[in-house]
Amino acid sequence: MIIQRWLLVLFLFLTISIVSAQPKKYIIHTVAFYNFENLFDTINDPETYDEEWTPKGLQRWTFDKYQKKLYNLSRVLAEIGSAQNSDSPTFIGGCEIENRGVLEDLVKQPKLVEKNYGIIHFDSPDKRGIDVALLYQKKKFQPTSYSNIPLYIYKNRSAKSEIASSTAEEKTDDEVQVNDKNYRVYTRDQLLVTGFLEGEEINLIVNHWPSRSGGEKKSSPFREAAAALNKKIIDSLQRKDPNAKVIIMGDMNDGAYNKSIKVGLGAKAKKNEVQQFGIYNPFEEMAKNGMGTIAYRDAWDIFDQILVSETLIKPDYSSFRYWKAGIYNKSFLIQTSGQYKGYPLRHSSTEIGFSDHFPVYVYLIKEK
């Protein structure tokens, strides 16, 4: 009888050991963000400053060039995060988008059409006509609400002369535009999307914060205002639901260490520093290690970031959690010669490239 009991105990122990040793399986989704850099169609919109991106404009932007740009972007989007997830991203946040029409053309590209991406887009007051948007796989995510939240910034009467006199400090295509009558600074709205990812509610905020036109220091208050609006949105979501899962993504035009991110959002570089209702930024450590998504005067920085709320970094995986982050900088996205060798391969007079930014991504996982 004693031997039988010991054999039973041994059998149970071995059974538990075998079950425990089996690898856990996870559901995985990729969340990506990409600055599409001047995704314009070829049609002149009289309401925006898009004349440069027309067949007769400075860029000689023809139908063939536009189609090549769409193909290039679709190639990137289909492959982001493929190192750990064979499927294309469930979510794609984007910026520098002229209108909904270019997104409709993009999702119809051969590399994306079978994914059946939905589009959430609003026209924003940016005078170049560039907006933010969210693409999502309809079979995986069901949006329940979405809205564009305007960023109101006003300057004093000397704003235009101040900006004009300082543009030499940091040249950019994305110049600050100020209303002649009320001195409002025109910039992009912030896009808030809420919905269900396989039954779990997720909130996503897509951003393209004001540029550094006129220099980092003089334009910093604009981005601090953008961060304050982001924080207001996050706070409202958390008041409604203390367990709200929030993903903040975008081209912030600031690095992870700048005041807008560190103070405005209160983002932390280490998970153990994030308190309840706090924000975790996995891209800060990457920046410290010399990685980048954009280069300027041979200096790299990470302006493109995806941050997550504290609820997404809890230690259990019974529901969707942040796993890890990355910068998608494959060799075909990199300039191989000339003055900008090593930079992101962007559009030029001789080549239709991809973007002057590398895309970024994070993985969300949940135990099956």
N, C-alpha and C positions, 0 to 999 in steps of 0.2 A: 504493500500500500504506500509506503514512504517513497519507494522508487518511482511508482506511478505519479505521485504528486510532484516529485522533482522533474520528471519528464514533462509533465504538464506545464510547470513553471518555465522550463527551458524552452518548450515549444512557443509559449506566449511571448517570451523574451525575444526569440528569434523572429517571430512574426512582426512584433513592434519594430524591431531593428530594421527589418527589410522594408517595411512601409515608410519608416522615417528616412531611410537612405535614398528613397526614390526622389528624383529632382522635382521641385515644385514647378507647376506650369502657370504661365501668366498670360492674360490678355494685354496687348500692347497697342498704344496709339501714339502717333507722332504729331506734335504740334509745331508748326513751322512759321517763320516770319521772313519775308523777303522784300527789300526795297527794289521795285521793278525798274527803277531809274528811267523816267521819261517814257512810260508806256502810253504813247499818244497814237491816235488814228491819224489818217491823212487829211481829215476834213477840218476846215477852219471854223471854229466856234466863235461867233462875234462877241460872246459874253466873256471870253477869257483871253489871256495872252498866250495863244498857242500857235501864232503865225509861223514861228520858227520850224514847227513840226508839220509842214505841209509840203507838197511837191515843189512849190516855188519858194519856199522859205529857206533859211540859212542852212538847215540840215538836208535840204533836198529829199524830204521824207516821202518816198514813193510807196506804192502798194507792195512791191516786192521786198523793200526794206522792212516794212511793217510786218509782213508775213514771216520774214526771217527772225525778227525780234520775238514774235509769238512762239515760233518753233524753239528758239533758244531757251526762253523762259520755261516752256513746258517740259523741256528736257531736264532742267534743273529741278523743277517742282516734283516731277515724277520720281526723282531719285533721292531727295532729301531724307535722311534718316535710314537709308537702306542698309546700313551696316548692321542694324539690330532689328529692323522691321522691313520685311520684303514688300509691304504695301506702301503706297504713297501716303503722304500725310492726311490724317483725318481732318485737320484744321490747317488752313494757310492764311495767315494775315499778310496783307500787302499794302504798299503805299506807292506814291507817285503814279497814280492811276488816273487817266483823264476822265473816264466815264464808265458807265455800266457796259456799254457796247464793247469796249476792248476786253473786258472780262468775259463776256459772252463768247467772243472770238477765241479767247485763251482756253477756256474749258472745253471747247470743241476740237482742240488740237488732238491728233491721233494718240499721243502719249497720255492724254488725260480724259478723253471723252468717255471711256468705259467706266471711269470712277464716278460719273454722274455727280459732279460737284454742284452744289447750290451756291448762290451768290447773295451776299448781303452788302449793299452799297448805298451810300447817300452822297449827293453832291454837296461839297463844302464851299465856304466862301473864299478859299485860296484863289488869288487872282490869276495864277497860272492854270487853274482848273484841275489841280491834282488832288486826289482824295485818298482815303484809306478804305479798305474793304476786307471782308472775310469770306473765304471759300471754305466749304465744308462738304464732306461726303454724306449725302442724304441718307444712305442706308445705315449710317452709324450715329448720326447726330440729328436731333429734331429740335430746331429753335422754337422757343415759346414766346420770346419778346426780343426786340432789338430797337435801338434808338441812336441817333447821332446827337451828341451833347456838345454844344458850341463852346469854344474857348474865347471869352471876351477879354481882350487886352487893349488898353488905351494908352496913348502917349501924349505928352504935352505938345504945344504948337511947334516947338523946334525939333520935333521927332524926325521929320523927313531930312532936314539939313544935317542933323547929327548922324543919321544912318548913312547918308550919301557921303559925308566927309570921312567916314571910317570904313568904307567898303574895301579899301585897299588892304586892310588888316587881315581879312580872310575872304577871299573871292569864292563865291558859290553861285550856282545856277538858281538856287532857291533863295532869292533875295526877299527881304522883308518888305511888305507893301503896306502903306499907311493910308487910310481914307482921308481925302483932302478936307472933308467937312467935319467929321466927328473924331478924327484921329484914332480910329480903331485900327489895330494891327490885324491884318487878315492872315489867318492861318487855318490849319486843318481842324475839323471837328474831331471829337473822340468817339469811337464806335463801341457801344456796349451791346453784347449779344448774350442772352441767357437761353439755355436749353438743356436737353437731356442726352447724355452720352451713355448709351446702353443702360438707361434707367436712372442714371445719376445726374443730378443737376450740376451744371458747370457754367460759370460766368467768364466771359472773355472780353477784354478791353483792348482795342486795336488803336495804336497811336502813331502819329508822325509829328513830333514836337517842333516848335519853331527853330529855324536854322541859326547858324552862327554868323550870318551875314552882318558885317560891321564889327566882327570880332567877338571872341568868346565872352569877354567880361561884360561888354555893353549889352549883349543879347541874352546874357544869363537870366535876367529877371523874367524874360518871356518863357523860358523853359521851366523856371521855378513856378510860374503861374500854371503851366501845363501840369506839372507834378501835383500842385495843390488841387487842381480839378480832378485828377486821377484819384487822389486820396479821398476827396469828397465822395466820389462814386463808390470807392471801395468801402468807406465807412457806412454809406447808405445800404449797401448790400449786406454788410455784417450786422447792422442794426436789425434788419429784417430777418436775417438768419445767421446766428453766431457761428454756425458751421459751414457758412458759404465757402465754396471752392472758387477761387478767383485766379485767373491767369492774365497777366499784364504783358503785352507784347508790343514791340514797335521800334522804329528808328527814333531814338530819343535825342539825337544830335548832342548828346552828352555821354561821357563815360560813366561806368558804374561807380566811380569815386567822386563824381561831381555833386554839387550841393543839391541839385534837383532830385537826384536819385537817393543820395545818402540821407539828406535831411527831409526833403519834400515827401518822399515815399517812406523814408525810414528803413530802407532795404539793408539787409545784413548779408555778409559774405559767407558766414558759417551757420549751419543749421542750428547748432546748439545755442546760438545767440538770438534766435528768433523767438519772441514771446507770443502769447496769444494775440491774435489779430494782426500779427506782424507779417513782414514780407521777406522772402528769401530770394537772393539774386545769385544764381550759380555762375554768372559771367564775370563777376568781380575777380574771382581767383584766376580765371583764364587771362584777364587783362594784366594781372600782376605777373603772370608767367610769360608775358610778351605776345600773346595772341591778339588777333584783331579781325575786324570785319571791314574796316575802311582805312585807307592810308592817305596821309596828307603831309607833304614835304618829308617823305620817307619816315614818318612817325606813324605807328599803328595805334588804333584805338578800337574799342568795341562800342559803337553807337547803337547797334542792333542787339536788343536784349529781350529775353523772356523771363519774367519774374513770376513767382507763385506765392499764394497765401500760405500761412502757417498750417492750415488744414490739409494742405497737399504734401506736407513733409512729415506727417505723423509716422511712427515706426511700423505700423501694421499695414498690410496690403489687402484687407478685407474689402476695401473700396479703392477707387482710383487714387494713386499717389504719384508724385514726381519721382522719377528714377534717376535720370541723368540728362546732361545737356551737351550740345556740341555746336561747332561752326562747320558748315558745309563748304569746304574750300578745296575741292578736287582740282587736279592739275589743269583740266580743260577750262576752268574758270579763271585762270591766271595768265596775265600778260607775260610772254616769253622773251620779248626783246624790246629794245628802245629805252627811252628815258624812264618809262614806267614799268620796266621789267619787275615782275614779282607782285605788282598791284592786281586788283581785280580787273578782268578783261571787260572793258566797257565799250560803248559805241564810239567809233571814230570816223573820219572821212573815208577811210579805206576798209573798214571792217565793221560789221554789225556784231557787237559783242553781247554781253549779258547784262551786267550792272557794275556800278562802281562800289557796290557792297557785296559781301558774302552773306548768304542766308544763314539763319540760326535755327536751332530746333531743340525741343525737349521731348522726352518720352514720358508718357503716363502709363502706369501698369497696375494691374489688379490680379490677385491670385484667383485662378479658376476654381 
